[in-house]
Amino acid sequence: MSKSKKNEFRPDDFVVYPAHGVGRIVSIEEQEVAGLRLEMFVISFDKDKMTLRVPTARASEIGMRSLSTPDLIDRALETLKGKARVKRAMWSRRAQEYEQKIHSGDLLSIAEVVRDLHRCDDQREQSYSERQLYEAALDRLTREVAAVGGLDEGGAQKRVGEVLLTRAA
């Protein structure tokens, strides 16, 4: 276990955990698991009312990362302005791909899902599963935009919504 990896994240840092989105490191504590002493990041996901413990040695291996840079946020918002790219595959196959992109933790991939599943008022209605995937991706995107931009979630939703509306125009 290298010392440099241990200090990559500190208490009160916001981090992105691929399967759950943006969380805040509450503390770093030692725990005994199966007879081994492990150092753990204690990560709180306030919106989900969930606490997660991640071994410090495995954090980067799992895909935990720091928040995106403002430049990457701008690139993700720029992605939203693009034309939706919907493959001709069956919905079940596309849904799997969208799910993988959402759980990858990669902001640009999540933005692609939002772009591809966004519907304007004049377009056909979304199916239930399509709506669920869209809302999951939109939630992940807005939470990271909020954390990076120092906005509340409402402000971040407004910013993302404005970008999606400019695409429609």
KOLNUVEX-238210 format. One line per 10 residues: number of its first residue (from 1); their letters; for each residue x, y, z of N, C-alpha, C. Coordinates in pm, 1 decimal, decimal comma. Layout:
N
NUM	A	X/Y/Z/X/Y/Z/X/Y/Z | ...
***
This chain:
169
1	MSKSKKNEFR	84,1/-117,8/0,0/0,0/0,0/0,0/88,8/124,4/0,0 | 83,0/204,1/-102,9/169,2/321,1/-110,5/107,6/438,5/-36,5 | 192,9/521,0/20,0/147,4/636,4/98,0/78,1/739,5/8,3 | 123,7/755,0/-114,7/66,7/856,8/-202,8/-78,8/825,8/-236,6 | -111,2/698,4/-254,2/-249,1/661,2/-285,1/-341,7/688,4/-167,7 | -294,1/665,1/-46,8/-375,5/684,4/73,0/-425,0/826,8/83,5 | -337,3/923,1/47,7/-369,7/1063,7/67,8/-435,4/1128,1/-53,7 | -477,1/1046,3/-149,2/-540,2/1100,3/-269,2/-672,7/1170,2/-234,3 | -747,8/1113,8/-141,1/-875,0/1171,5/-97,2/-865,8/1202,4/51,5 | -932,2/1310,2/92,2/-932,2/1350,8/233,1/-1075,6/1369,0/281,2
11	PDDFVVYPAH	-1095,0/1367,3/413,3/-1229,3/1395,6/466,5/-1279,6/1530,2/413,8 | -1409,3/1538,4/388,8/-1480,2/1654,4/333,5/-1461,8/1672,3/182,6 | -1382,9/1585,6/117,7/-1370,9/1590,2/-28,4/-1497,5/1530,4/-89,5 | -1540,4/1587,7/-200,1/-1646,5/1525,3/-278,1/-1579,6/1428,1/-373,5 | -1637,8/1310,0/-388,7/-1584,7/1208,5/-479,1/-1699,8/1151,6/-561,6 | -1664,0/1086,4/-670,8/-1763,8/1018,8/-753,2/-1739,3/869,0/-741,0 | -1840,0/798,1/-693,0/-1835,0/652,7/-685,0/-1919,3/603,1/-803,0 | -1860,8/523,3/-894,0/-1929,1/488,9/-1019,2/-2073,8/441,5/-1005,6 | -2101,7/355,5/-910,1/-2236,2/298,6/-900,7/-2336,0/390,1/-830,1 | -2288,7/494,8/-760,5/-2380,9/577,8/-682,0/-2372,9/727,2/-710,1
21	GVGRIVSIEE	-2272,8/771,9/-782,6/-2262,5/914,3/-813,0/-2181,1/990,8/-710,6 | -2218,4/1118,0/-690,0/-2141,3/1208,8/-604,7/-2171,5/1185,8/-457,1 | -2064,8/1170,0/-380,7/-2075,7/1155,8/-235,6/-1966,6/1237,4/-169,0 | -1972,3/1248,3/-37,0/-1872,7/1324,5/37,1/-1803,9/1232,1/136,6 | -1671,3/1237,6/140,4/-1597,3/1156,9/237,5/-1617,2/1218,9/375,1 | -1676,1/1141,5/465,5/-1702,9/1188,8/601,1/-1578,7/1170,1/686,8 | -1514,9/1053,1/673,8/-1396,0/1025,1/752,9/-1317,8/910,2/691,2 | -1200,0/888,3/747,1/-1119,3/771,8/711,0/-1097,8/698,5/842,0 | -1142,8/573,2/847,7/-1132,9/499,2/973,7/-1078,3/359,5/949,5 | -1028,7/299,6/1056,3/-981,7/161,7/1048,9/-1090,2/69,2/1098,7
31	QEVAGLRLEM	-1106,9/-42,5/1030,2/-1204,6/-143,1/1068,9/-1141,3/-280,0/1057,6 | -1192,0/-371,0/1138,4/-1144,5/-508,8/1127,6/-1248,4/-587,8/1047,4 | -1202,7/-643,2/935,9/-1290,4/-721,3/849,9/-1223,9/-856,4/827,1 | -1292,5/-961,7/865,1/-1241,8/-1099,3/849,4/-1100,9/-1114,4/907,1 | -1079,6/-1052,1/1022,1/-951,4/-1064,4/1090,5/-841,6/-973,6/1038,1 | -871,5/-894,0/936,4/-772,9/-800,4/880,5/-809,3/-657,6/918,7 | -708,3/-576,1/948,1/-733,0/-435,0/975,9/-726,5/-359,8/843,1 | -836,0/-296,3/809,5/-842,5/-221,9/683,2/-872,6/-75,4/710,3 | -807,7/9,8/632,9/-838,4/151,5/639,0/-948,9/177,7/537,1 | -1055,0/245,5/579,7/-1172,6/266,1/493,8/-1206,7/413,6/478,8
41	FVISFDKDKM	-1250,5/449,4/356,9/-1314,2/578,7/336,6/-1460,0/560,9/374,4 | -1513,7/651,2/455,4/-1655,8/649,5/487,6/-1717,9/759,7/402,4 | -1800,2/718,5/306,5/-1857,5/811,9/209,2/-2006,9/823,8/233,5 | -2054,2/947,2/242,2/-2195,8/972,6/264,9/-2260,8/1022,8/136,2 | -2372,8/961,9/102,4/-2454,5/1005,3/-11,5/-2582,9/1060,0/49,0 | -2584,5/1190,9/76,9/-2696,1/1252,0/149,5/-2830,1/1232,7/80,2 | -2833,2/1252,4/-50,2/-2960,7/1243,0/-121,6/-3021,3/1103,4/-110,9 | -2935,4/1000,9/-113,1/-2983,2/863,0/-104,9/-2992,5/813,2/39,0 | -2951,6/899,6/133,9/-2948,6/861,0/276,3/-2872,6/729,6/292,5 | -2749,4/729,0/237,6/-2670,8/607,0/235,3/-2526,4/638,8/275,5
51	TLRVPTARAS	-2465,1/545,6/346,5/-2323,6/555,7/380,6/-2253,3/432,8/326,1 | -2138,0/455,4/264,6/-2063,7/348,2/200,7/-1922,5/346,9/258,0 | -1869,6/229,7/282,6/-1731,4/216,3/329,2/-1650,1/148,1/218,9 | -1543,4/215,5/178,1/-1459,5/165,8/69,0/-1316,2/153,5/119,7 | -1254,5/35,8/105,3/-1113,7/22,9/146,5/-1026,9/123,2/70,1 | -941,9/196,3/141,8/-859,0/299,1/77,7/-768,4/238,4/-29,7 | -721,7/116,6/-7,3/-630,3/52,4/-102,4/-698,9/19,0/-234,6 | -831,3/5,8/-233,2/-902,7/-35,6/-354,8/-981,3/76,9/-420,5 | -976,1/197,2/-364,6/-1060,2/307,5/-413,1/-1042,4/334,6/-562,5 | -920,3/350,9/-607,9/-901,0/381,1/-750,3/-928,5/259,0/-837,5
61	EIGMRSLSTP	-900,5/141,0/-785,8/-928,6/16,4/-858,4/-1079,2/1,8/-883,6 | -1158,5/43,0/-785,9/-1304,4/36,0/-796,3/-1356,8/140,5/-894,6 | -1278,9/246,5/-912,1/-1320,8/352,0/-1004,5/-1360,7/480,0/-934,7 | -1340,5/487,4/-803,7/-1371,5/611,1/-731,1/-1277,4/719,9/-781,4 | -1332,7/838,1/-804,1/-1250,4/946,2/-857,7/-1290,3/1079,6/-796,2 | -1203,6/1178,7/-815,6/-1234,7/1314,7/-771,9/-1341,3/1372,5/-863,6 | -1399,5/1484,2/-823,3/-1497,3/1551,4/-909,0/-1431,3/1593,7/-1039,8 | -1510,6/1608,5/-1141,1/-1461,1/1654,1/-1270,3/-1414,4/1798,5/-1260,1 | -1331,5/1837,3/-1355,3/-1286,9/1976,6/-1362,5/-1398,5/2059,6/-1427,0 | -1399,3/2191,9/-1403,2/-1499,9/2276,1/-1470,5/-1495,1/2262,9/-1622,7
71	DLIDRALETL	-1373,5/2239,8/-1676,3/-1357,3/2220,5/-1820,5/-1431,9/2096,1/-1868,3 | -1423,3/1986,8/-1790,9/-1493,4/1863,3/-1826,8/-1645,5/1881,3/-1815,3 | -1688,4/1958,7/-1716,1/-1831,5/1989,4/-1702,0/-1879,9/2062,4/-1827,6 | -1801,6/2160,4/-1874,4/-1837,5/2234,1/-1995,6/-1844,8/2141,0/-2116,9 | -1751,1/2046,2/-2125,6/-1753,3/1949,9/-2236,7/-1876,8/1860,5/-2229,2 | -1913,8/1821,2/-2107,1/-2033,4/1737,7/-2089,9/-2158,7/1815,5/-2130,5 | -2166,0/1942,8/-2090,6/-2281,6/2025,1/-2127,6/-2284,4/2048,4/-2278,7 | -2167,7/2058,0/-2338,9/-2158,3/2072,7/-2484,7/-2209,5/1945,4/-2553,1 | -2182,3/1829,7/-2492,3/-2230,2/1701,2/-2544,0/-2382,7/1699,5/-2550,2 | -2445,5/1762,0/-2450,0/-2592,9/1765,4/-2445,7/-2652,2/1838,9/-2565,4
81	KGKARVKRAM	-2576,4/1933,1/-2622,0/-2627,2/2012,2/-2734,8/-2627,4/1934,1/-2865,3 | -2554,3/1823,1/-2868,2/-2543,0/1744,4/-2990,8/-2673,0/1674,8/-3027,7 | -2673,1/1618,3/-3145,9/-2790,1/1543,7/-3193,6/-2789,9/1405,5/-3128,5 | -2907,2/1361,6/-3086,9/-2919,7/1229,2/-3024,2/-2873,3/1121,1/-3120,3 | -2792,2/1028,9/-3069,2/-2743,9/916,9/-3150,5/-2807,6/790,2/-3096,8 | -2913,6/748,2/-3160,4/-2984,1/628,4/-3115,0/-2954,9/515,1/-3211,7 | -2896,3/408,5/-3158,5/-2863,4/293,4/-3242,0/-2990,8/219,1/-3280,0 | -2980,4/140,5/-3383,0/-3095,7/65,4/-3432,5/-3113,3/-69,0/-3361,5 | -3038,6/-90,2/-3255,7/-3048,4/-217,5/-3182,6/-3180,9/-224,8/-3106,3 | -3212,9/-343,3/-3059,3/-3334,3/-360,8/-2979,0/-3321,4/-280,1/-2850,2
91	WSRRAQEYEQ	-3436,9/-240,0/-2794,0/-3436,7/-157,2/-2674,0/-3362,3/-224,0/-2558,3 | -3378,8/-353,9/-2540,9/-3313,8/-421,5/-2427,7/-3161,2/-409,3/-2437,5 | -3107,3/-418,4/-2556,8/-2963,1/-405,2/-2578,0/-2918,0/-261,5/-2551,3 | -2994,0/-164,5/-2604,7/-2959,8/-23,1/-2581,2/-2970,8/11,4/-2434,2 | -3074,4/-41,0/-2367,3/-3093,9/-13,6/-2224,8/-2973,9/-63,4/-2144,4 | -2922,1/-180,5/-2179,3/-2802,8/-234,4/-2112,9/-2683,5/-141,7/-2132,5 | -2665,9/-93,4/-2254,6/-2554,6/-3,1/-2283,8/-2568,8/126,9/-2205,7 | -2691,2/180,6/-2200,4/-2714,1/304,3/-2124,4/-2684,2/282,4/-1976,7 | -2727,9/169,3/-1924,6/-2704,8/135,0/-1783,7/-2554,7/128,5/-1754,7 | -2479,2/65,2/-1844,9/-2334,1/56,1/-1827,9/-2269,6/194,4/-1828,8
101	KIHSGDLLSI	-2315,1/280,3/-1918,3/-2259,8/415,8/-1924,6/-2288,7/492,1/-1795,4 | -2409,8/478,6/-1743,1/-2446,7/548,5/-1619,7/-2359,6/500,4/-1504,2 | -2340,2/369,1/-1494,3/-2263,4/312,6/-1383,0/-2112,4/318,0/-1404,2 | -2068,0/366,8/-1520,6/-1923,6/378,6/-1544,5/-1865,1/492,2/-1461,3 | -1949,2/590,6/-1427,7/-1900,2/705,2/-1353,1/-1836,7/810,4/-1442,5 | -1825,5/782,3/-1573,1/-1765,5/876,8/-1666,5/-1867,8/983,5/-1703,9 | -1835,8/1108,3/-1673,3/-1931,0/1218,0/-1692,4/-1974,0/1234,6/-1838,7 | -1881,6/1220,3/-1931,2/-1916,8/1236,0/-2073,1/-2010,6/1125,6/-2120,2 | -1990,2/1003,6/-2071,2/-2079,9/892,8/-2106,3/-2219,7/917,1/-2050,1 | -2225,7/968,6/-1928,1/-2355,6/999,0/-1865,6/-2426,0/1108,9/-1944,5
111	AEVVRDLHRC	-2350,0/1209,5/-1988,1/-2407,7/1317,9/-2068,8/-2462,2/1263,5/-2201,1 | -2394,6/1164,8/-2259,3/-2443,1/1103,2/-2383,7/-2578,0/1035,6/-2361,2 | -2594,5/969,3/-2247,4/-2721,2/903,0/-2216,1/-2831,9/1007,6/-2203,7 | -2803,9/1117,4/-2133,1/-2903,6/1225,0/-2117,8/-2939,6/1279,9/-2255,0 | -2838,2/1305,3/-2337,9/-2862,3/1358,6/-2472,8/-2948,7/1263,7/-2555,3 | -2915,6/1134,6/-2553,0/-2985,7/1037,2/-2636,3/-3128,6/1010,5/-2589,4 | -3154,5/1020,8/-2459,5/-3288,1/987,6/-2407,3/-3377,0/1109,3/-2382,1 | -3321,7/1230,3/-2397,4/-3401,5/1351,3/-2373,8/-3511,0/1365,1/-2479,5 | -3630,1/1397,9/-2433,1/-3743,7/1418,2/-2524,2/-3795,1/1561,0/-2511,0 | -3815,7/1625,0/-2625,8/-3879,6/1756,3/-2626,9/-4030,4/1735,5/-2619,2
121	DDQREQSYSE	-4103,4/1842,5/-2593,5/-4249,0/1832,9/-2579,5/-4317,4/1778,1/-2705,0 | -4260,3/1808,3/-2822,2/-4324,7/1765,8/-2946,8/-4286,3/1623,4/-2990,6 | -4201,2/1557,0/-2912,7/-4160,9/1420,7/-2947,6/-4247,6/1318,6/-2875,6 | -4238,4/1194,2/-2923,1/-4321,6/1088,5/-2864,4/-4288,1/1067,4/-2716,9 | -4380,8/1009,5/-2646,4/-4367,6/982,1/-2502,3/-4261,8/874,1/-2477,1 | -4193,4/882,9/-2363,1/-4094,3/781,5/-2326,7/-4162,7/663,8/-2258,8 | -4105,2/545,3/-2275,9/-4154,6/428,6/-2202,9/-4108,3/442,1/-2057,6 | -4162,5/359,5/-1970,4/-4126,6/365,4/-1829,4/-3977,1/340,0/-1809,0 | -3922,5/236,7/-1872,4/-3781,0/203,9/-1852,4/-3690,0/312,2/-1911,4 | -3733,7/369,8/-2023,1/-3657,6/478,2/-2085,2/-3653,2/598,7/-1990,6
131	RQLYEAALDR	-3767,3/629,1/-1931,8/-3777,5/741,7/-1838,4/-3689,6/718,8/-1715,2 | -3688,6/595,0/-1663,2/-3607,1/561,7/-1545,7/-3458,3/583,4/-1575,4 | -3412,3/536,0/-1690,6/-3272,4/552,7/-1728,2/-3238,5/700,0/-1747,7 | -3328,0/773,0/-1813,1/-3306,5/916,1/-1836,5/-3293,5/990,3/-1703,7 | -3384,3/963,8/-1611,2/-3382,1/1033,3/-1482,6/-3259,1/996,4/-1400,7 | -3215,2/871,0/-1406,9/-3094,0/829,1/-1334,9/-2971,8/903,1/-1390,1 | -2960,8/910,5/-1522,3/-2847,5/978,7/-1585,4/-2852,4/1128,9/-1556,4 | -2971,5/1187,3/-1567,1/-2987,4/1330,4/-1542,1/-2951,8/1363,7/-1397,6 | -2992,2/1277,9/-1304,5/-2961,7/1298,6/-1163,2/-2810,7/1294,5/-1139,2 | -2742,4/1197,0/-1197,2/-2596,4/1186,9/-1180,9/-2527,4/1310,7/-1236,9
141	LTREVAAVGG	-2572,5/1352,5/-1354,9/-2512,2/1468,0/-1420,8/-2533,7/1594,7/-1338,5 | -2656,9/1619,1/-1295,7/-2685,2/1742,8/-1222,1/-2615,8/1745,3/-1086,1 | -2602,7/1629,9/-1021,1/-2532,7/1628,2/-891,5/-2386,1/1666,1/-907,6 | -2323,7/1618,3/-1014,5/-2182,8/1654,2/-1034,4/-2169,0/1799,0/-1078,7 | -2259,6/1846,8/-1164,2/-2257,4/1988,1/-1203,8/-2274,5/2076,6/-1079,9 | -2363,5/2036,9/-989,9/-2386,8/2113,6/-867,3/-2262,7/2115,8/-778,7 | -2201,4/1999,8/-758,4/-2084,6/1990,8/-669,7/-1965,5/2068,3/-725,6 | -1942,4/2059,5/-855,4/-1828,4/2129,0/-916,4/-1853,6/2279,2/-923,1 | -1976,9/2316,5/-957,9/-2009,3/2458,6/-974,5/-2045,2/2529,8/-845,6 | -2048,5/2457,0/-734,5/-2086,6/2518,7/-607,5/-2231,9/2562,3/-605,6
151	LDEGGAQKRV	-2315,3/2495,4/-683,5/-2457,9/2528,3/-692,7/-2538,4/2434,3/-604,3 | -2662,0/2473,7/-575,5/-2752,6/2376,9/-513,3/-2808,2/2292,0/-628,3 | -2877,1/2184,1/-594,5/-2923,3/2095,0/-700,1/-3023,5/2160,5/-794,2 | -3105,8/2248,0/-740,6/-3202,8/2320,4/-824,0/-3133,7/2406,0/-928,5 | -3027,3/2473,4/-888,4/-2951,1/2557,5/-981,1/-2884,5/2475,2/-1089,8 | -2833,9/2359,2/-1050,6/-2769,3/2270,6/-1147,9/-2872,3/2215,3/-1246,2 | -2991,9/2179,2/-1196,3/-3097,5/2128,7/-1284,5/-3139,2/2236,1/-1383,7 | -3144,9/2360,0/-1335,4/-3181,5/2471,8/-1422,9/-3077,5/2489,3/-1533,6 | -2949,5/2482,6/-1494,4/-2841,0/2499,4/-1592,1/-2845,1/2389,6/-1699,0 | -2861,0/2263,8/-1656,4/-2867,7/2151,9/-1750,4/-2993,8/2164,0/-1837,1
161	GEVLLTRAA	-3104,8/2200,2/-1774,7/-3230,8/2218,0/-1848,2/-3220,7/2323,4/-1956,7 | -3151,5/2434,5/-1926,1/-3132,8/2541,5/-2025,4/-3052,0/2491,7/-2145,0 | -2949,3/2412,2/-2118,0/-2867,2/2357,0/-2226,8/-2951,6/2264,7/-2314,0 | -3034,3/2181,1/-2250,5/-3120,8/2090,1/-2327,8/-3224,2/2166,8/-2407,8 | -3273,7/2280,2/-2358,0/-3370,2/2360,5/-2431,7/-3306,6/2428,5/-2552,5 | -3179,6/2471,3/-2539,5/-3113,9/2536,0/-2654,3/-3096,1/2438,1/-2768,1 | -3081,0/2309,9/-2732,4/-3068,4/2207,2/-2835,8/-3198,1/2197,3/-2916,2 | -3309,7/2209,4/-2844,9/-3439,8/2194,3/-2909,5/-3469,5/2309,2/-3004,2 | -3412,2/2424,9/-2975,1/-3442,7/2544,5/-3055,8/-3380,8/2539,9/-3193,3
***
